Amino acid sequence: LCSVPRTRVSAPGKVLVIGGYLVLERPHCGVSLASTSRFHSTCLLLPRSEVAPGVAGHVATVAPRRLPIVVLSPQFHKEFVFEFDPSTLRTTAVVIDTSEPRNGFVETCLDLTLAFAACSPAGGGGAGLTERVAAWTECGMVLQVKLQADNDFYSQVHELRSRGLPINSVSLKTLPRFNPCPISPSGEVLVSKTGMGSSAALTTSLVGALLQFLGVVSLPHAPSEDEDCDGEDDDGGDDDAEEDDDGSLTLVHNVAQVVHALAQGKVGSGFDVASAVRGSQVYTRFSPSVLQPLFDSLGGAGGATAPPPRLLHDVCSSSDWDQASMPFALPDGLELVMGDVCGGSETPSMVRAVLRWRRDPANPDAEGVWTSLADANAAALEALQALSSAAAADPVAYASSLALAAGRSAEAWPDAGGGEVLALLTEVRARVGEARRLLKTMGEGSGVPVEPDEQTALADATADLLGVVCAGVP
């Protein structure tokens, strides 16, 4: 029992290329592309004598029958200590520095995932997990979790400037993998997200790693391309994982959605977690009512901060989850390239403002904008799918048409003789452009920077480059 294989699970970031804001409401869908960048979570058992020196003293304060959990986040220069109590099935933080903010996503993830595992028949049930924890603590073991993110999740502009390197993709490739975030002269860790869903990728990879480590799921194995994360192969988290014969991916998806929602204190669309689990897809959200029993269980007279473990297990295992996911890939010859603008946006507050604008009777045109945006999104998706069909039907002609398009400005495509393929590329460009204009209208009406003028100018200039079908602000 005291010898459990090291487990590493990774999950990709995402870009929502079609369906912004509308994906919040069924039956509207969103087209989400999984990134090549991934978040990695590694779980292993260590003797107490081998834990990092900076946390050894705090590990020593954990009661004998409780399992110490050490979380290492080297890119953020952070170390956390938690303890799992098998008698209550709860995981709580052992505070190291009261002046430091606590990581709500990590804490919620550990608490809920371990509670779910304790109630899961696949994990041996509550008694089984209790027995394993008892064995681990008797052996003097500590559960260590290491979190690592590929560099693209965080802006590297500051790092490139500090090294005197040009700010371009060539320079990015020279940086070490899992490059630490810079620290200000005052000692503050400087974090600038790039908007690729780092919290969802973190949550999903950590949920997957814990459930795999505890034997609750059996995730598809994806061999590493190189020996990065401590030279270990990846135990799960394929870019486009579709195989789920035993329901493992579905279980990871449901638990990760619950963790992400409770950590945020609200139920979002869930497309970012869905993409982290299953990769690129056309996604229709689950009904928010699925999670309502969990939110109803919080607070109250007892001041509960986490749902009861059995209720948590029942919700995560319920057949009421009704999201839809259809695998998706860009047509052959098309690639998604992202630019680092060295700053992100407060998506939750922007979403609230847009929804208020839409529902305000003082904005009678809002519903029309919403409907027109849905039509533009559907047309863009249809054109992309038609391009994939054209590529499959006649790959040689398709490649020839792409070459014609790549060497001409978009305005010249209709007269280039590329037939159906160039017509479809023109349709994608037009419909994405229409969606951008409608989203900008929504932003202006609601008073939030959905597409600021500076980014409009940048996207328009990018779209005018040769070889670019369309550009936007996801």
Order of alpha helices (4+ residues) and beta strands (2+ residues): beta-beta-alpha-beta-beta-beta-alpha-alpha-beta-alpha-alpha-alpha-alpha-alpha-beta-alpha-alpha-beta-alpha-alpha-alpha-alpha-alpha
